[in-house]
Amino acid sequence: MRHRIMKKNKMINLKKICYLLLIISVLSGIFTVVCFGRELRGNNVSNIKKVVNSNACIGKAYFEEIFSERISNMELLAERISEQDLSNRGELAAVFEELNGYFDDISILDINGIRLYGNCLYKSVSNSEGFEKALDKKANVADEITINYEGNDEINIFAPVIYKNKVRAVIVGSMLLRDLKNKLIASGITKYGSVIIVSDSGDVLADTNVSSKLEISADTNIFTYLNECKVYGGIDNSGVRTSIRNARETDFLFRHNKYNYIVTTAPTRINNWSFMFVSKGSRNNLSEFFITSKSMNFIKILLVNLICIMTLLIFAVKSREKLLDIEKIYDAVSKIDKTIIFQYYFNPKKFELKDKFGIIIDKGTKPLMGEAIYDVYDYIHPDDLSIRSRLRKFFESKEDFFTSEVRVLNRNGEYDWYRVSGFVEREDNGSPKCFIGKLMDASKQITMEKNLVQRAENDMLTGVLNKKTIEEKMGLLLNENKSDRYYIFYMVDLDNFKNVNDTLGHIYGDKAIADTGAELSKIFKNDALVGRLGGDEFAVCSVYDAFDDESLKEYIIKKAEQVKKANQRSYTDGVNVVNITSSIGVSVAPKDGNDFETIYKKADSALYHSKNTGKDRYTLYNGELWKK
């Protein structure tokens, strides 16, 4: 009922406005007509600018995401192969297989620019700025466009491979310009105009060429091009040049070949390139609408004002349609990346989704008011609810940008990984006014990370022997069967390792495993075999020539104490702290057996005893269990 009354009041107000316009038109004559014409003209241009600006913002975000995703994947790959033998092409091919869909070609170059792995012969990049930045430990997108071996234009992306804080190689991934163009077209942005990527020097790096009337191609300099056009809209060609070079967003209009265009240039995070969105042109001059002669008589004035009223109504409908078109573009981009745009207002409290929440959960969500805004946390995984306190600290701080990763409940009742990012708009006194953000699907990246970790479990992650190798080498040692020599087999399993992954993330879990391998290698150095049996379980086979059982036991305990102490570590992400220890089981050949399977089972039995009697301890197996 209240909605109907409000709607009725709006209709009454609209009628009053129409009558008022007619009366003013009769009394003021041509002056009234000219005033309304100017108002209509200004509103028309302003709304077209809003549409163009919205398309530019959406397209810029999608363009940046294309490169950010590829740089992130290359950095992750570089970290995984940092300790790997880069001459083993077979292992590299297996690891790089995951990135085939992202690049036309991907190669590894040494620090002198010589190709170690790849499918095509590159021109020398050793003197390129992108390669030099990579040698300075910076992943980057090349400023220049290169031509590949098939004669196609491409953009190179560089990522350093760092080992012990030194660059040992550079990964180079190439993306064809036509693939970039196709991605922009597929996003739906180009339905309403053309996209042009411009460097700060004005060179056109890529364009979708949707409107052939623009006559812009990859070899065009936009500054030279605009010199031959009429630039207006409160700015001239010099102002456009300054804005692009200084990485400032700007709106302007220009006329080319009797067609008018409205343009928004938005600076991107990629090499200070600008994302330029150009609306489709028309033959009408956008600065000239409804010019009425002063000699019009009374009847013509009334007719013109009636036309103005109808035009205002039609314009309102058309503006609404354009806004709906913008929402469709948002929906299209959101469906591509499963992205949700949201706004949170602080006073009064209001949480509003700008997109359909059905992309994630199979239900709609109306704006939440007051304390009801906290209902959004019902969709967050219980282990990730710390984001609530982190958001509160962020709002109380002076920072403007926030990002985090959380698991969100999907329509199937399962949790998917999403990246939350956004910026806060503040009042003059620094208090938060509005938080605008997006929720973007990160499951694909997390899945890829898990796949790379699995590939690295044997020899990439820790650098120690894999299970197969340590079994073979121990078999050879046991076959020597020297009567005066003992072979001591340690099994080491991390305690509380699961909490590292669950609380801090897989990167910290990988670090805990890598640190364990490094510590074992330090303790036993070159006098033992150190290997990883899988997961967080390690094995060490140490050879010792003992005179009696007492000296053997002293040696075993000494090394076990060192291992236990070395694995008493803490890990933190700055918010959470997780402590880990290790449980150890020990068996000795030939006392406990002469083959790998036998001593493995007895060491595993001793390890099981350590786990069940308090952890952070070691147990020796020699006919009976010696507890420590």
Secondary structure, DSSP 4 states (H G I P E B T S, - for coil): -HHHHHHHHHHHHHHHHHHHHHHHHHHHTHHHHHHHHHHHHHHHHHHHHHHHHHHHHHHHHHHHHHHHHHHHHHHHHHHHTTTS-TT-HHHHHHHHGGGTTT-SEEEEE-TTS-EEE-SS-PPP-TTSHHHHHHHTT--EE-SS-EE-TTS-EEEEEEEEEEETTEEEEEEEEEEEHHHHHHHHHHTTGGGGEEEEEE-TTSBEEEE----GGG---TT-BHHHHHHTSEEESS--HHHHHHHHHTT--EEEEEEETTEEEEEEEEE-SSTT-EEEEEEPPBSS-TT------TT--HHHHHHHHHHHHHHHHHHHHHHHHHHHHHHHHHHHHHHHHTEEEEEEETTTTEEEESS-GGGTSSS--PPEEGGGGGGGGGGB-GGGTTHHHHHHHHHHSS--EEEEEEEEE-TTS-EEEEEEEEEEEE-TTS-EEEEEEEEEE-HHHHHHHHHHHHHHTTTTSS-SB-HHHHHHHHHHHHHH--TT-EEEEEEEEEESHHHIIIII-HHHHHHHHHHHHHHHHHHHTTSEEEEEEETTEEEEEEEE--SSHHHHHHHHHHHHHHHHHHT-EEEE-SS-EEEEEEEEEEEEETTS-SSHHHHHHHHHHHHHHHHHTTSS-EEEESSSEEE-
